Amino acid sequence: MILPLKEYEKRKIKYNSLLKKQQKFGHNITNLRLAVFILGLITLIIMYIFKKYILFDSIVAGVIVLLFYLAYLHKNISEFLFTQLRII
């Protein structure tokens, strides 16, 4: 028979490892947002220099949509982690 304390410790270790994985995913999303912004800015500068205004507009739209999507993902992950850490 497994003692309740040992079972609790095993469950706590498991949940802590899952929280660490989710925190790592949140940090990856943050880094991805920064990379999208920097690459988008560099690409926009290049398109403006070469006077490719149609590509400029489409890249602006794509970067904005991608940044909003990544912000939405990051917000959901952050709220989930906050509630999970508050429970533990």
N, C-alpha and C positions, 0 to 999 in steps of 0.2 A: 504494500500500500504506500502511495506517495504522500508524503507529508504536505499539508497545505502551504507551509512556508517555502518549501523547496519548489513547489509548483508555481507559487507566486514569484519567486526569484527567477525561474526559467522564463515565465511570461514577461516579466519586467525586462530581462535581457533581450528577449525577442523584440519587444516593442521599441526599446531604445535603439536597436540596430535598424529597425524599419524607419524610425524618425531620422536617424542619421542619413539614410539613403534619400529620404524625402528632402532633407535640408541640402544635401549635395545637389539634388535635382533643381532646387530653388536657386542655388548659387550658379548652376549652369545656365539657367534661364536668364539670370541677371547678366552674366558674361555674354550671352548670346545677344541680348538687347544692346549692350554696348558695342559689340562687333557689328551688328546690323546698322547702328547709327553711324559708326565711323566709316564703314565701307560704303554706305549710302552717301555720306557727305563727300567722300573722295570721288565716287563715281559721278555725283552731281557736278562737282567742280570740273571734272574732265569733260563732261558733256557740255557744260556751259562754255568752256574754252574752245571746244571744237564746233560750237554753234549747232548742236544737235538738239533742237528745242523739243521736238516730238518725243525723243527718247528721254529727255530731261523731265518732261511732264509725266510720262509713264513710270519712270523710276521714282519720282516723288510720290506718286500714288501708291506704288508697290511698297516703298519703304514705310509710308505712313500706316498702311494696312498691316504690314508685318509687325511694326512696333506696337500698334494697338492690340494685336492678337497676343504678342508676347507679354504685354502689360496685363492683359486679362488673365493669362495663365499664371503669371507671377502673383497677382492679387489672390487668386483662388488658392494657390499653394501656400501663400503666406497666412491667409486666414485659417486654413486647415491646420497648419503647424501651430499657430497661436492657440487654437482651441485644444489641440492634442497636448501641447506642453502645459496648458493650464490644468488639464485633467490629471496629468501625472504629477 
